[in-house]
Amino acid sequence: MKTIIAPTDFTASSISAVNYAADLSVALNAKLILLNLVQVPMVAAEIPVAETVFEDMVSMAEKDLDNIVLQLTARTKGVIDIEKKILMGTVAAGIKEISDLYKPFAIVMGIKPGKSIDRILLGSSTLSSVKHNSYPVLIIPENVRFKGIHKIGLACDLQNVLETVPFHLLNEWMSVFNPALDIIHINKNEHDFKSPDIGESISLQNHLSKFKPSFHFITGTNLSVRLNDYAMQQNLDLLIVFPRKHGFLSIFDKKHSNEIVVNNKIAVLAMHNY
């Protein structure tokens, strides 16, 4: 059985993502794990935090999670297994701990529209999870609902395809949903496609040929906006990106990679080739 992990801090954007995760779990007949991280209060080292403070924080989190479980059970008509987890510590560490234990099909996280990365669920820890978690991280803009996954866009810059594209994960997602696949070649300059790019493109086509992908090219100076516009115009249900050291694509810096996530109006799935 597949497992979906949905971290929540009980904000509207995270609840929106939890609802998406529940509907996705129904479609996959997957187990859903709701995760809340209780943050240790920032206090001076010489001032101890009373044990009752932690107990109260955990108690409140349990009540909030219980309410969400009741709502999701009604939403899903009780057809999926829903489990709740509460951990102490940082968000990134907690997500990694649970992920290593359950090896999820996806970690579903929410996002509030805006220009600042601070608007992402649970602060910059979401971006950290996107970059460093070895399991797929599915980022859901606020108010986006799961309506099935019928068409996927795969953003690729044709740089080291075999080393950066996690074909095993991509094949799993494609096999589960059997969607139409758009491979979107990204480049700042339309005249800048070189001979190595052709070889990388052929390699990508060979690995994904059974899914009969269509190929598209996006060029320009503001590629994050162009990519988002394309996703909306083509009615994509999901945009897949492959995180790297400095950004989702080698031609994107950190700022523009953030913009793909923060300003997008569809779900974005980040996959690592680990």
C-alpha positions as CSV (number, residue, x, y, z in Angstrom):
1,M,0.0,0.0,0.0
2,K,1.2,3.5,-0.9
3,T,1.6,6.1,1.8
4,I,1.0,9.9,1.6
5,I,2.4,12.2,4.3
6,A,0.7,15.5,4.8
7,P,2.5,17.9,7.3
8,T,0.1,20.6,8.7
9,D,0.4,23.6,11.0
10,F,-3.4,24.1,10.9
11,T,-3.2,27.2,8.7
12,A,-5.7,27.6,5.8
13,S,-3.0,26.8,3.2
14,S,-1.9,23.6,5.0
15,I,-5.5,22.4,5.4
16,S,-6.1,23.0,1.7
17,A,-3.1,20.7,1.1
18,V,-4.3,18.2,3.6
19,N,-7.6,18.0,1.7
20,Y,-5.7,17.5,-1.6
21,A,-3.7,14.8,0.1
22,A,-6.8,13.0,1.3
23,D,-8.4,13.1,-2.1
24,L,-5.1,11.8,-3.7
25,S,-5.0,9.0,-1.1
26,V,-8.5,8.0,-2.1
27,A,-7.5,7.9,-5.8
28,L,-4.4,5.8,-4.9
29,N,-6.1,3.7,-2.2
30,A,-3.2,4.9,-0.1
31,K,-2.6,5.4,3.6
32,L,-2.6,9.0,4.8
33,I,-0.4,10.2,7.6
34,L,-1.1,13.6,9.1
35,L,2.0,15.1,10.7
36,N,2.3,18.0,13.1
37,L,5.7,19.3,14.4
38,V,5.6,20.9,17.8
39,Q,8.3,23.6,17.8
40,V,10.4,24.0,20.9
41,P,9.9,27.6,22.2
42,M,12.8,30.0,21.7
43,V,13.9,30.9,25.2
44,A,17.1,31.8,26.9
45,A,19.2,28.8,27.8
46,E,19.2,29.6,31.5
47,I,15.4,29.7,31.6
48,P,14.0,26.2,31.6
49,V,10.8,25.4,29.9
50,A,8.2,23.8,32.2
51,E,7.2,20.3,31.2
52,T,3.6,21.3,31.4
53,V,4.2,23.7,28.5
54,F,5.2,20.9,26.2
55,E,2.3,18.8,27.4
56,D,-0.1,21.6,26.6
57,M,1.3,22.1,23.2
58,V,1.1,18.4,22.4
59,S,-2.4,18.2,23.8
60,M,-3.6,21.1,21.6
61,A,-2.0,19.5,18.6
62,E,-3.7,16.2,19.3
63,K,-7.1,17.9,19.5
64,D,-6.6,19.8,16.3
65,L,-5.4,16.6,14.5
66,D,-8.4,14.7,15.9
67,N,-10.7,17.3,14.4
68,I,-9.0,17.1,11.0
69,V,-9.2,13.3,11.1
70,L,-13.0,13.5,11.6
71,Q,-13.4,16.0,8.8
72,L,-11.3,13.9,6.4
73,T,-13.1,10.7,7.4
74,A,-16.3,12.4,6.3
75,R,-14.7,13.8,3.2
76,T,-13.4,10.4,2.1
77,K,-16.3,8.4,3.4
78,G,-14.0,6.4,5.5
79,V,-12.4,4.5,2.6
80,I,-8.8,5.3,3.5
81,D,-6.7,4.6,6.6
82,I,-5.8,7.9,8.3
83,E,-3.0,8.1,10.9
84,K,-1.8,11.1,12.9
85,K,1.7,11.8,14.1
86,I,3.1,14.5,16.4
87,L,6.8,15.0,16.7
88,M,8.9,17.5,18.6
89,G,11.6,19.5,16.9
90,T,12.2,21.1,13.5
91,V,10.0,20.7,10.5
92,A,12.7,19.4,8.2
93,A,14.0,16.9,10.7
94,G,10.5,15.6,11.5
95,I,9.5,15.2,7.9
96,K,12.8,13.3,7.2
97,E,12.2,11.0,10.2
98,I,8.7,10.1,9.1
99,S,9.7,9.8,5.5
100,D,12.6,7.5,6.2
101,L,10.2,5.3,8.3
102,Y,7.2,5.1,5.8
103,K,8.9,5.7,2.5
104,P,6.0,7.8,1.1
105,F,4.7,7.9,-2.5
106,A,4.6,11.7,-1.9
107,I,4.9,14.3,0.8
108,V,2.1,16.8,0.3
109,M,2.7,20.4,1.5
110,G,0.7,23.6,1.2
111,I,1.6,27.0,0.0
112,K,0.1,30.5,0.3
113,P,0.3,32.7,-2.8
114,G,2.7,35.6,-2.6
115,K,6.1,36.8,-3.6
116,S,8.0,35.9,-0.4
117,I,9.3,32.4,0.3
118,D,8.3,33.0,3.9
119,R,4.7,32.5,2.8
120,I,5.4,28.8,2.2
121,L,3.9,26.4,4.8
122,L,6.0,26.2,8.0
123,G,8.5,28.8,6.7
124,S,11.6,28.0,4.7
125,S,11.4,24.3,5.9
126,T,9.2,23.5,2.9
127,L,11.8,24.7,0.5
128,S,14.4,22.7,2.4
129,S,12.2,19.6,2.1
130,V,11.8,20.2,-1.6
131,K,15.6,20.4,-2.1
132,H,16.8,17.7,0.3
133,N,14.1,15.1,0.9
134,S,14.8,12.0,-1.2
135,Y,11.0,11.3,-1.6
136,P,8.8,13.3,-4.0
137,V,7.5,16.5,-2.5
138,L,4.1,17.7,-3.9
139,I,3.5,21.4,-3.3
140,I,-0.2,22.5,-3.4
141,P,-1.1,26.2,-3.9
142,E,-3.9,27.4,-1.6
143,N,-7.4,26.5,-2.9
144,V,-6.2,24.1,-5.5
145,R,-8.2,20.9,-5.4
146,F,-7.4,17.4,-6.6
147,K,-9.4,16.6,-9.7
148,G,-7.3,13.7,-10.9
149,I,-4.0,13.9,-12.8
150,H,-4.8,13.8,-16.5
151,K,-2.0,15.9,-17.9
152,I,1.5,16.3,-16.6
153,G,4.2,18.8,-17.6
154,L,7.9,17.9,-17.1
155,A,10.2,20.9,-17.1
156,C,13.7,19.9,-18.4
157,D,16.7,22.0,-19.3
158,L,18.5,19.2,-21.2
159,Q,21.5,19.2,-18.8
160,N,22.8,15.8,-17.6
161,V,19.4,14.1,-18.2
162,L,20.5,10.6,-17.1
163,E,22.0,12.0,-13.9
164,T,19.2,14.3,-12.9
165,V,16.0,12.7,-14.0
166,P,14.7,10.1,-11.6
167,F,13.2,7.8,-14.2
168,H,12.1,5.2,-11.6
169,L,9.9,7.7,-9.8
170,L,8.7,9.3,-13.0
171,N,7.7,5.9,-14.4
172,E,5.9,5.1,-11.2
173,W,3.8,8.3,-11.3
174,M,3.1,7.9,-15.0
175,S,2.1,4.3,-14.6
176,V,-0.3,5.1,-11.7
177,F,-2.2,7.9,-13.4
178,N,-1.5,7.2,-17.1
179,P,-1.7,10.9,-18.0
180,A,-0.8,12.8,-21.1
181,L,2.8,14.0,-20.8
182,D,4.3,17.3,-22.1
183,I,8.0,17.5,-22.0
184,I,8.9,21.2,-21.7
185,H,12.4,22.1,-22.9
186,I,13.6,25.3,-21.2
187,N,16.2,27.7,-22.5
188,K,16.8,31.4,-22.1
189,N,17.8,31.8,-25.8
190,E,15.9,30.1,-28.6
191,H,19.1,30.0,-30.7
192,D,21.1,28.5,-27.8
193,F,20.3,24.8,-28.3
194,K,23.6,23.0,-29.0
195,S,24.6,19.6,-30.3
196,P,24.8,18.1,-26.7
197,D,21.2,19.2,-26.1
198,I,20.1,17.1,-29.1
199,G,21.7,14.1,-27.6
200,E,20.1,14.8,-24.2
201,S,16.7,15.2,-25.8
202,I,17.0,11.9,-27.6
203,S,18.0,10.2,-24.4
204,L,15.0,11.6,-22.6
205,Q,12.7,10.6,-25.5
206,N,14.0,7.1,-25.5
207,H,13.5,6.6,-21.7
208,L,9.9,8.0,-21.8
209,S,8.8,6.8,-25.3
210,K,6.2,4.4,-23.9
211,F,4.2,7.3,-22.5
212,K,4.1,9.0,-26.0
213,P,5.1,12.5,-24.8
214,S,4.7,15.6,-26.7
215,F,7.6,18.1,-26.8
216,H,7.4,21.9,-26.3
217,F,10.0,24.7,-26.1
218,I,9.9,27.7,-23.8
219,T,12.5,30.5,-24.2
220,G,12.8,34.0,-22.9
221,T,14.2,36.1,-20.0
222,N,11.5,35.5,-17.4
223,L,11.3,31.7,-17.7
224,S,9.5,31.1,-14.4
225,V,6.6,33.2,-15.6
226,R,6.6,31.6,-19.0
227,L,6.5,28.2,-17.4
228,N,3.6,29.0,-15.1
229,D,1.7,30.6,-18.1
230,Y,2.3,27.5,-20.1
231,A,1.0,25.3,-17.3
232,M,-2.2,27.3,-17.0
233,Q,-2.8,27.6,-20.8
234,Q,-2.3,23.8,-21.3
235,N,-4.5,22.9,-18.3
236,L,-1.7,20.9,-16.7
237,D,-2.8,19.1,-13.5
238,L,0.8,18.7,-12.3
239,L,4.2,20.3,-13.1
240,I,7.3,18.2,-12.4
241,V,10.6,19.7,-11.6
242,F,14.0,18.3,-10.6
243,P,15.7,20.2,-7.7
244,R,19.4,20.9,-8.1
245,K,22.0,22.7,-5.9
246,H,21.1,26.2,-6.9
247,G,17.6,25.8,-8.3
248,F,15.0,23.5,-9.9
249,L,16.8,23.8,-13.3
250,S,20.4,24.7,-14.0
251,I,19.4,27.9,-15.7
252,F,17.3,29.0,-12.8
253,D,18.8,30.7,-9.7
254,K,17.3,30.3,-6.3
255,K,15.0,33.3,-6.6
256,H,13.4,32.1,-9.8
257,S,13.1,28.6,-8.6
258,N,11.2,29.9,-5.6
259,E,8.9,31.8,-7.9
260,I,8.0,28.6,-9.8
261,V,6.6,27.3,-6.5
262,V,5.3,30.4,-4.8
263,N,3.5,31.9,-7.8
264,N,2.2,28.8,-9.4
265,K,-1.5,28.0,-9.6
266,I,-1.2,24.3,-10.1
267,A,0.5,21.5,-8.1
268,V,4.3,21.2,-8.4
269,L,6.0,17.9,-7.8
270,A,9.7,18.0,-7.0
271,M,11.6,14.7,-7.6
272,H,15.3,13.9,-6.8
273,N,17.4,11.4,-8.6
274,Y,18.7,9.7,-5.4
